[in-house]
């Protein structure tokens, strides 16, 4: 039994989210003759949830995205000071319990996890599974389990916790628990030889999340990708195209979200071949890049191919326009000149200002409000919109290690540090990006609200201008 847990947070939105790690594990287990059952706590199409909402289908926004069902719940004590409502996102507890009751007694239960501060979701799943099937071993994996391994071992209630990529660790553990004997010599070493993730387990077919690679060769100071997926490996273009074609023809999917952390690297031998194949195979669908792309790589040839292949949602990483921070924190992966050139290439290829958004980081330790404001102004001057991403401390990253060192000083400058946020043994709830950016001595909640308003007003002006230009054309 595989379970995708609820999200517990102040806000959550379905931006083409799919439990890809769990689906890869499902496909590996199927390959070794295991029967799979799946409960998705984030299932917007669950018939009992729709009945509760009085709807025939969920409310869908652009290209399959949309809101999760939300139930307001009590905030954990450690978050009581945050002036926002806290919620559980997904199906109701009663619906989950009913689904659990319908299952045959599972031999093993696998639970995934995402953000470190979303761990209450997996914990609640494990608690309810243990109550219903006290003898069934529970395995916990995923992002939280990897980055906060000791916390998960001590507090989750899982019988086993797996850190890192889980496909073959899980297979071996499940074999040991069930007495099955698999031929591990037949397990593929190349990710391009893995069976396709079990997208068919999803009740919804509005979209599919795709990974054409794992890992990232960059070492950005705030990012933990290299801890979650060591090394950088790309699938063969033909293998990616076969997965797209299977989802297109067999599952009827028309929206695909690339969730790579480095989609455009080695572009001539990778993304160019994928785009050529999409066009040649006549896959008439829409593509989205919620994890963002490296602007420095986007020349006109690539931009034109993306446009012709059906890319609709373009997200670019800039993080900051501050040249020094670009070098020290962002691996020197983009310059302002390279970014401006990428935007020009995208627009020349046919993308509008409403198709393109740029991720900027807000709330980095040591980052001034003026730096954020200047970065917003620079992006708007390039004629595209800003998407502000509040920084959240990620255990194991360079910024985390620096902040832990700061926390240990007698006079820590961060109010957040004094609240034990950077204590390596603190509650991962304090990693929440909703609360972290505001926990400095010199910046208030209102200061950041003003910055957000500044970004929103500029975005609105650009959107209106872009719409007028589209109407003229």
C-alpha positions, -999 to +999 in steps of 0.1 A: +000+000+000+015+033-011+003+066+004+008+102-006+001+122+026-017+155+033-001+189+033-002+208+066+007+245+060-006+281+059-010+279+021-008+252-006-017+251-043-015+223-068+011+234-093+012+201-113+022+182-081+026+144-085+043+120-061+069+110-087+092+092-062+064+070-050+053+063-086+088+053-096+089+029-066+055+015-076+067+007-111+098-010-097+077-031-073+053-040-101+082-051-122+091-075-094+056-089-092+042-069-063+005-059-063+001-021-056-026-002-039-025+036-037-042+062-015-037+098-025-045+122+003-042+151-022-067+136-046-089+165-058-110+140-079-119+117-050-157+110-055-164+113-018-146+147-016-165+159-047-198+148-031-189+167+001-181+198-020-213+194-040-194+193-073-191+169-102-155+178-109-129+198-091-124+235-099-095+236-123-074+266-132-050+270-161-037+237-176-048+214-148-037+234-117-060+243-089-068+246-052-068+217-028-097+212-004-087+229+029-098+223+065-087+249+090-070+232+120-053+244+152-018+258+147+010+239+164+022+258+195+055+267+179+036+285+151+010+302+173+026+337+167+020+336+129-010+358+120-024+333+094-048+304+094-032+269+094-048+241+074-048+205+063-050+202+025-065+172+008-093+147+014-109+146+048-097+123+076-130+104+074-125+098+037-090+086+043-101+062+071-129+048+049-103+042+020-080+025+045-109+002+057-115-009+021-079-021+016-069-058+020-044-060+049-012-047+033+021-066+036+040-033+037+029+003+038+050+030+020+046+066+029+063+095+011+071+130+024+079+164+008+088+196+025+105+192+058+079+214+075+050+193+060+059+163+082+026+165+102+010+150+071+031+118+070+029+116+108-009+116+107-010+090+079+013+067+099-007+071+131-039+061+113-023+032+094-009+019+127-043+021+143-059+002+115-031-023+107-009-024+138+011-054+124+018-039+090+054-025+087+055+011+076+084+026+056+088+064+054+109+080+026+111+112+006+124+147+011+117+152+048+129+117+056+162+124+038+169+159+051+156+153+086+165+116+090+171+116+127+139+135+134+120+111+113+135+081+130+127+094+165+093+110+159+075+097+128+063+063+142+075+046+110+092+012+114+118+020+088+131+053+074+148+055+040+170+084+031+179+093-005+167+078-037+144+050-027+136+027-056+161-001-049+165+005-012+128+001-009+127-030-031+154-048-010+136-038+022+102-049+010+118-082-002+133-087+033+099-080+050+079-103+027+104-131+021+104-124-016+136-130-036+143-106-064+171-107-090+189-075-081+214-080-109+186-072-133+180-038-116+188-010-140+218+012-132+209+039-157+178+060-149+169+059-186+163+021-181+139+025-152+103+016-159+081+047-164+066+060-132+032+046-125+012+077-136-018+054-141-023+052-104-035+088-105-072+093-107-068+126-124-054+128-159-053+166-162-015+166-162+016+145-156+049+155-139+080+145-159+117+141-148+141+140-177+171+141-153+180+138-117+203+160-096+220+192-106+257+200-111+253+234-095+259+240-058+237+269-050+241+279-014+204+277-006+195+245-025+195+208-013+191+190-047+226+176-045+218+161-011+186+145-024+199+133-057+237+131-057+254+136-091+237+146-123+222+121-147+201+127-177+177+102-194+181+095-231+158+118-252+141+088-268+133+074-234+117+106-223+097+109-256+084+073-252+071+082-217+054+114-231+039+094-259+026+067-235+009+093-213-005+111-243-020+081-261-027+056-233-037+080-205-050+109-225-028+135-208-024+169-225-004+188-199+032+179-189+052+197-162+090+193-163+102+191-128+139+189-136+163+210-115+186+214-146+164+208-176+185+228-201+220+215-192+238+197-221+210+213-242+222+202-277+222+165-267+192+167-244+164+192-245+169+201-282+164+164-290+134+161-268+118+192-284+126+179-319+110+146-310+078+162-296+074+181-329+082+151-351+058+128-331+031+154-334+024+154-297-001+183-295+000+192-258+011+219-234+044+219-215+052+238-183+084+245-163+074+251-126+109+243-114+123+270-136+151+270-162+186+284-164+183+317-183+219+317-195+212+287-218+181+301-235+193+313-270+169+321-298+170+286-314+160+269-281+133+295-274+118+290-308+118+252-304+101+255-270+074+277-285+068+254-315+067+223-292+039+238-271+055+253-241+031+275-222+043+282-187+078+296-187+096+300-154+131+313-152+155+314-122+173+347-114+170+347-076+187+381-074+200+409-097+229+415-072+260+405-091+280+395-061+253+372-047+248+357-082+284+346-079+285+335-043+250+320-037+238+311-071+268+293-085+274+321-110+248+304-133+233+336-147+242+372-152+219+402-157+231+405-192+224+368-199+190+370-182+180+400-203+191+383-235+171+351-226+139+372-221+145+389-255+149+355-271+117+341-256+097+372-266+111+371-302+102+335-304+065+343-296+061+341-258+043+370-242+050+387-209+021+368-194+037+335-203+070+343-185+076+346-148+109+350-129+117+335-096+134+359-071+144+349-036+133+370-007+145+367+029+180+352+024+201+357+055+220+390+051+198+401+021+186+437+024+151+448+014+167+472-011+184+442-029+150+425-033+134+458-045+162+464-070+158+428-083+121+433-088+126+466-106+152+450-129+129+421-139+100+445-145+124+467-166+130+436-188+092+435-194+083+403-175+066+394-142+081+384-108+073+354-087+087+360-052+099+329-034+103+333+003+136+317+014+132+287+037+163+272+055+171+237+041+192+214+064+226+206+049+229+235+025+257+261+026+232+288+038+220+264+065+256+257+078+264+294+078+232+301+098+239+273+122+273+288+128+256+322+134+231+306+158+259+293+179+275+327+184+268+343+218+250+372+202+231+358+172+219+385+149+188+366+137+157+367+158+149+334+141+181+320+156+171+330+191+139+311+185+160+280+179+152+278+142+188+271+133+194+247+161+202+215+142+179+197+167+150+221+164+115+214+151+114+213+112+082+233+114+105+263+119+118+258+083+085+270+070+090+297+043+059+316+056+076+325+088+114+326+081+119+357+060+103+379+087+124+367+116+152+393+114+161+421+138+157+448+112+128+437+089+092+434+099+062+415+085+049+448+071+082+455+053+078+423+034+042+429+027+052+462+011+077+444-011+051+419-022+027+448-031+055+465-051+060+433-071+023+428-076+017+463-088+045+460-114+032+425-125-002+440-130+011+468-152+031+443-173+001+419-176-023+447-188+003+459-213+009+424-226-029+418-229-034+450-249-006+440-273-021+405-277-055+421-286-039+443-312-022+413-328 
